[in-house]
């Protein structure tokens, strides 16, 4: 992000939050979301993106990830509608092509999600272990927000609670129980 002149980390975070909502609404696989964020981060590290094109990059990255990960990718028009028809079909396709060329079509990467799945499989984990892993991951996010200072307010937002299904008191219990 340091090489970006018009966008910053906060804008990237807002884009990611929006993409999580899109991911949820389109009922996509978790792998798709992780790959989308990876594609965006790699592209932003290689290409200077204008502020008014950041959402376009996000939509194009998710479209690429859907084509790569999903058995049945959502329709192209779904992405246009979700972005309030802010972009034309040609803009999205052009950005998609630009991203793929910049990344040299290298999309096969190990994401954090793949490691978690591998560890759970090695642990012969059941649904209870999978759930506990998610709770611990959420507690780690909470701890990181507390540690990296200055502390954001609130430490645990409604959006975080919505996506994790965990309220702050539940995280505090896990956080203190684990330490």
VEXLOTOR-747364 format. One record per residue (C-alpha): residue in one letter; x, y, z. Coordinates in steps of 0.25 Angstrom, whole numbers, padded with zeros to 4 digits, always signed. Last residue first. Layout:
N
aXYZ/...
end
This chain:
179
x-0016-0069+0111/x-0026-0078+0105/x-0037-0075+0115/x-0035-0060+0115/x-0036-0059+0100/x-0048-0069+0099/x-0056-0061+0110/x-0052-0048+0104/x-0057-0053+0091/x-0071-0057+0096/x-0072-0044+0103/x-0069-0037+0090/x-0081-0044+0083/x-0078-0055+0073/x-0086-0058+0060/x-0073-0056+0053/x-0078-0048+0041/x-0089-0040+0049/x-0080-0038+0061/x-0069-0032+0052/x-0079-0023+0046/x-0085-0019+0059/x-0071-0015+0063/x-0062-0021+0073/x-0051-0011+0078/x-0061+0000+0077/x-0053+0009+0075/x-0040+0005+0069/x-0028+0003+0079/x-0016+0011+0075/x-0011+0001+0075/x-0006-0012+0069/x-0009-0019+0082/x-0024-0017+0084/x-0027-0020+0069/x-0018-0032+0069/x-0025-0038+0081/x-0039-0036+0074/x-0033-0042+0062/x-0027-0054+0070/x-0041-0056+0077/x-0047-0057+0063/x-0037-0068+0060/x-0040-0075+0073/x-0055-0075+0070/x-0052-0080+0056/x-0043-0091+0061/x-0054-0095+0072/x-0064-0096+0061/x-0055-0106+0053/x-0052-0114+0066/x-0067-0115+0068/x-0070-0119+0054/x-0060-0130+0054/x-0045-0130+0053/x-0036-0142+0049/x-0025-0133+0053/x-0018-0134+0040/x-0032-0130+0033/x-0033-0118+0042/x-0018-0114+0039/x-0021-0115+0024/x-0034-0107+0025/x-0027-0096+0033/x-0015-0096+0023/x-0025-0095+0011/x-0032-0084+0018/x-0019-0076+0020/x-0017-0076+0005/x-0007-0085-0003/x-0006-0080-0017/x-0011-0084-0031/x-0014-0071-0037/x-0002-0068-0045/x-0008-0062-0058/x+0004-0053-0060/x-0001-0045-0048/x+0000-0032-0056/x-0007-0040-0068/x-0018-0045-0060/x-0021-0032-0053/x-0021-0024-0067/x-0030-0035-0073/x-0040-0034-0061/x-0039-0018-0062/x-0043-0019-0077/x-0054-0029-0074/x-0059-0020-0063/x-0058-0007-0071/x-0065-0014-0083/x-0077-0019-0075/x-0079-0005-0071/x-0077+0000-0057/x-0085+0007-0046/x-0097-0002-0049/x-0100-0002-0034/x-0088-0010-0031/x-0097-0022-0027/x-0104-0020-0041/x-0091-0021-0049/x-0086-0033-0041/x-0100-0040-0043/x-0099-0037-0058/x-0086-0046-0059/x-0094-0057-0055/x-0090-0064-0042/x-0079-0075-0044/x-0084-0090-0043/x-0073-0099-0039/x-0067-0087-0032/x-0052-0086-0030/x-0045-0080-0042/x-0057-0073-0049/x-0061-0068-0036/x-0047-0063-0033/x-0047-0056-0046/x-0060-0049-0043/x-0056-0046-0029/x-0043-0039-0035/x-0052-0031-0045/x-0061-0026-0034/x-0050-0022-0025/x-0042-0015-0036/x-0055-0008-0040/x-0057-0004-0025/x-0043+0002-0026/x-0045+0010-0039/x-0050+0023-0033/x-0038+0024-0024/x-0028+0022-0035/x-0019+0009-0035/x-0004+0008-0036/x+0000-0006-0040/x+0009-0016-0034/x+0006-0017-0019/x-0009-0013-0022/x-0010-0025-0031/x-0004-0035-0021/x-0013-0029-0010/x-0026-0030-0019/x-0022-0044-0024/x-0020-0049-0010/x-0033-0043-0005/x-0041-0050-0016/x-0034-0063-0013/x-0038-0062+0001/x-0053-0059-0003/x-0053-0070-0013/x-0048-0080-0004/x-0059-0077+0006/x-0069-0082-0005/x-0079-0073-0010/x-0093-0070-0005/x-0096-0058-0014/x-0100-0049-0003/x-0089-0054+0006/x-0078-0052-0004/x-0084-0038-0007/x-0084-0035+0008/x-0070-0040+0009/x-0066-0031-0003/x-0072-0019+0004/x-0063-0021+0016/x-0051-0023+0007/x-0054-0010+0000/x-0055-0003+0013/x-0042-0009+0018/x-0035-0005+0005/x-0040+0009+0007/x-0034+0009+0021/x-0021+0004+0016/x-0019+0015+0007/x-0023+0020-0007/x-0019+0031-0017/x-0003+0030-0017/x-0001+0015-0015/x+0013+0011-0013/x+0012+0009+0002/x+0000+0000+0000/
end
